[in-house]
Amino acid sequence: MRIGIVADTHSNIHALKVVLETLDALGLDSTVCAGDIVGYGANPNECCREIKRRVEYTIAGNHDCAALTRGIFALNPYAAAAALWTNDSLYESSSEFLSSLPITLRMDFEGKVASVFHGSDRDPNKYVHQEEVDDDLLSRTSSDMVILGHTHIPYAVRFGPGLVVNPGSVGQPRDGDARASCAVVDTKPFSCDILRVEYDIEGASQSILKAGLPATLAFRLSIGR
């Protein structure tokens, strides 16, 4: 069984469409989204529509929650401005979709138990970087695979028979590679490939600027930071 994994789309429909087309072309069996569909970018409604229509399992991330509640106390000024703009811009159908999403998910993929969290299993706002991952995360969650988001930096780490995956960010990579990032997991032999996909960065940047969002959010797309 092969599973496509995305996270941190952040209202970047230019990147999301290309990523989903890439995953569709692989003929995958299932898809998972580890949160933060909205925030930062200029196309929250389009991204909500595509994730709802084309992704089988989805959780909410911290920016999704902030956009719904206007709860911006934990966000930097750029993220806070984007969250308030998103709240004002969401269609009713988008708000209903985001409100329906769980904070965590647990699925069975051909006998492999997968748990999905946006940040960590204990705190959706906590960044879990590759060097902080250990097999305690797998044992603590009683999982064969743990899927995380939030850092915008991709990794896949094996611990014996277990696997911890962060697909990186579809819409705002932060590892110095401006291409959209996603992952594909194969349950047999239980391996993970990180995929990088070219997309129209200029178009996404111009959408941000035209929406009146902070220019920093447009500029950073071209440098992957």
C-alpha positions in Angstrom: 0.0 0.0 0.0 1.3 3.4 -0.9 0.3 6.6 0.9 0.8 10.2 -0.1 1.4 12.6 2.7 1.2 16.4 2.6 1.3 19.1 5.3 1.5 22.9 5.7 -0.2 23.9 2.5 -0.7 27.4 3.9 -3.2 28.6 1.4 -0.8 28.1 -1.5 -3.0 26.8 -4.2 -0.3 27.1 -6.8 1.8 24.5 -5.0 -1.0 22.3 -3.8 -2.5 21.7 -7.2 0.9 20.6 -8.6 1.6 18.4 -5.6 -1.8 16.7 -5.8 -1.4 16.1 -9.5 2.0 14.6 -8.9 0.6 12.3 -6.2 -2.4 11.4 -8.4 -0.1 10.3 -11.2 1.5 7.8 -8.9 -1.7 5.9 -8.4 -1.6 5.9 -4.6 -3.9 4.0 -2.4 -4.6 6.8 0.2 -3.6 10.3 1.1 -3.0 12.1 4.5 -2.8 15.8 5.4 -1.0 16.7 8.6 -2.6 20.1 9.0 -2.2 23.8 8.3 -4.2 24.0 5.2 -4.6 27.8 5.6 -2.5 30.7 6.9 0.2 32.8 5.2 -1.1 32.5 1.6 -3.8 34.1 -0.4 -6.0 31.2 -1.4 -7.5 29.6 1.7 -10.8 28.6 0.2 -9.3 27.0 -2.9 -7.0 25.0 -0.7 -9.8 23.9 1.6 -11.8 22.8 -1.4 -9.0 20.7 -2.9 -8.0 19.1 0.4 -11.6 18.2 1.2 -12.2 16.8 -2.2 -8.9 14.9 -2.8 -7.3 14.0 0.6 -8.8 11.0 2.5 -7.4 11.7 6.0 -6.9 15.3 7.3 -6.2 16.9 10.7 -6.2 20.6 11.7 -3.0 22.5 12.4 -2.4 25.5 14.6 -2.9 28.0 11.7 -6.2 26.4 10.9 -7.4 26.8 14.4 -6.0 30.4 14.6 -7.9 31.3 11.4 -11.1 29.9 12.8 -10.9 31.5 16.2 -8.8 34.6 15.6 -6.6 33.3 18.3 -3.3 34.9 17.3 -1.5 35.2 20.7 1.1 32.5 19.9 1.8 33.7 16.3 4.4 36.1 15.0 3.2 39.4 13.5 3.2 38.1 9.9 1.4 34.9 10.8 -1.1 36.8 13.0 -1.9 39.3 10.2 -2.4 36.4 7.8 -4.7 34.5 10.3 -6.9 37.6 10.7 -7.1 38.1 7.0 -7.9 34.4 6.5 -10.7 34.6 9.1 -12.2 37.5 7.2 -11.8 35.7 3.9 -13.1 32.2 4.6 -16.3 31.0 3.0 -18.8 29.4 5.2 -18.1 26.0 3.6 -14.4 26.4 4.3 -15.0 27.3 8.0 -17.3 24.3 8.3 -14.7 22.1 6.8 -11.9 23.3 9.0 -14.1 23.2 12.1 -14.9 19.5 11.4 -11.2 18.4 11.4 -9.8 16.5 14.4 -6.5 17.5 16.0 -5.1 13.9 15.7 -5.9 10.8 13.7 -5.2 7.1 14.0 -5.5 4.8 11.0 -4.6 1.2 10.0 -2.8 0.8 6.7 -2.6 -3.0 6.0 -1.7 -3.8 9.6 0.6 -0.7 10.0 -0.9 1.6 12.7 -0.3 5.3 11.7 -0.9 8.2 14.1 -1.0 11.8 12.7 -0.2 14.9 14.7 0.5 18.5 13.5 3.2 19.4 16.1 4.0 16.7 18.6 1.7 14.0 20.1 1.5 16.2 23.3 1.3 19.7 21.9 0.1 20.8 18.4 2.3 23.9 18.7 5.5 22.2 19.4 8.1 21.8 16.7 9.6 18.3 16.5 12.8 18.5 14.4 14.5 15.4 13.0 17.2 15.5 15.7 14.6 15.4 18.4 12.8 12.3 17.1 13.4 9.0 18.9 11.7 5.6 19.2 9.9 6.8 22.3 7.5 8.7 20.1 6.5 5.5 18.4 6.1 3.5 21.6 4.4 6.3 23.4 1.7 6.5 20.7 1.6 2.7 20.1 2.2 3.3 16.4 4.2 1.7 13.6 4.3 5.1 11.9 4.0 8.7 13.2 3.2 11.5 10.8 4.1 15.0 11.8 4.0 18.5 10.2 4.6 22.0 11.5 8.4 22.3 11.0 8.2 22.8 7.2 11.3 20.7 6.9 11.0 17.1 5.6 12.5 14.0 7.1 11.9 10.3 7.4 13.5 8.4 10.3 13.5 4.6 10.9 13.6 3.1 14.4 13.7 -0.6 14.0 10.4 -1.6 12.4 8.9 1.9 13.0 8.9 5.1 10.9 8.5 8.8 11.7 7.7 11.0 8.8 7.5 14.7 8.2 6.6 15.5 4.6 7.8 19.1 4.8 5.7 21.9 3.5 3.6 22.1 0.4 3.2 25.8 0.5 6.0 27.3 2.4 9.2 25.2 2.6 11.9 26.3 5.1 14.8 24.1 4.4 16.3 26.3 1.7 14.7 24.4 -1.2 11.8 26.5 -2.6 10.1 23.6 -4.3 7.0 22.2 -2.8 7.5 19.1 -0.5 5.5 16.0 0.1 6.1 12.3 0.9 5.1 8.9 -0.2 5.2 5.9 2.2 5.1 2.3 1.0 3.9 -0.1 3.7 5.8 -2.9 2.0 8.8 -2.7 2.6 7.8 0.2 4.8 9.9 2.9 3.2 9.5 6.6 2.6 10.4 8.9 -0.3 10.5 12.7 0.0 9.4 14.3 -3.2 10.2 17.9 -4.3 8.0 19.5 -6.9 8.4 22.6 -9.0 5.5 25.1 -9.0 4.7 28.7 -10.0 6.3 30.5 -7.1 5.9 33.9 -8.8 2.2 33.3 -9.2 1.8 32.4 -5.5 3.9 35.4 -4.5 1.9 37.8 -6.6 -1.3 36.5 -5.1 -0.1 37.3 -1.6 0.9 40.8 -2.6 -2.4 41.5 -4.4 -4.3 40.3 -1.3 -2.5 42.9 0.8 -0.8 40.4 3.0 2.7 41.1 4.4 5.3 41.2 1.6 7.6 39.0 3.6 5.2 36.1 3.1 5.6 36.5 -0.6 9.4 37.0 -0.6 10.2 34.0 1.5 8.6 31.6 -1.0 11.4 32.2 -3.5 14.2 31.3 -1.0 12.5 28.4 0.8 12.9 30.0 4.2 
